[in-house]
């Protein structure tokens, strides 16, 4: 089956200078780590990898993971069904693109293995790959019956800031698009915030976990951080905390590439932190426990410089970033904590809690929606209008589209969350910090 490998330290467009005993390279674009697709026989899939390179160097996309997952799934399907990517019979249902849509994506959504929104995104990436192939003459279409799909233009209601000037807009799509039901993401059925009872259970059991896991969980639950953002939180970001109001009970922290926090799409945004959690983070940053781990990290950095190939590339890359931005959370071995490690810890923690309460089946990402729904209800109960509350939450969550944030308003309107306030979330989770005391 096709597989993805990560190529490291890729430089595109360098000029080679051949010397007597070596080859020197000059100039070019530093791409960094680049995913590459290999087929079931281990052969380099040149065309797909050229597209990945185009996305990174021409389109200048920071994150192409979604495109990579889509093409990996598509190529695996082609190999499984023994279909060629560039052979299109005149009948649509026999074309590889239509067969992938029907036999793989729609089949997976019907079985509940894949969200409709995810399936539609994957299909869109496959369409983009073919458009690029045709535009760059890698795929030649001589007859409209041989086309991999048909492009269409649909009219949609505009929801941006210019909606009053341009109420409708035309969007290019294809006849391969997968319709996303209204109940699917980004609507309210995709939201599963913790209930009051589950919050109390989470708070009481966090005390038995490591300080690092507890604080990263609180950053997700009380600040809306994603899993990767919580892992990569830095001392540099912590030092930027500033009062959100004269009451000094809440603080604002700006996070993003400028201080080493790995936000989605490398987007700069401001989050809010309670005074109780901020003090706990500051105490932990100066604790003996963390400083011992920091010493190990510094030793690993020195070892990587001396022998750069003795450790996994992922750890070397994260440690290289740590030389510029000091990470707040460090593993016992002196490495930057990886997202997959935190997720594995969360799964083990969730399984432990589900023995006490079988309905506790949340993902780590559900802590983010917990923050958003409780916080939004608090804003709506204050003097803010619905629009002002939406603007505040949109900024703190880092959403680019109002529709993504608006689903929280619909959820709050229709759920028992209306009876709860954000102060409850702060009170319950701050208790977890107080019960730990100053034992850092």
Secondary structure, DSSP 8 states (H G I E B T S, - for coil): --EEEEEEEEEES-EEEE-SS-EEEE--EEEEEEEEEE-TTS-B-HHHHHHHHHHHHTS--S--HHHHHHHHHHHHHHHHHT--TT---SSGGGSHHHHIIIIIIIHHHHTTSS-HHHHHHHHHHHHHHHHHHHHTTSS---SGGG-S--EEEEEEE--STTTTT-SEEEEEEETT-----TTSTTSGGG-----HHHHHHHHHHHTTS-HHHHHHHHHHHHH---HHHHHT-BHHHHTT-EESSTT-SEEEEEESGGGT---GGG--EEEEEEHHHHHHHHHHHTSHHHHHHHHHHHHHHHHHHHSTTSS-HHHHHHHHHHTTS-BS-B-TTS-B--HHHHHHHHHHHHHHHHHH-TT----TTHHHHHHHHHHHHHHHHTT--HHHHHHHHHHHHT-SSHHHHHHHHHHHHHSGGGG--HHHHHHHHHHHHHHHTT--
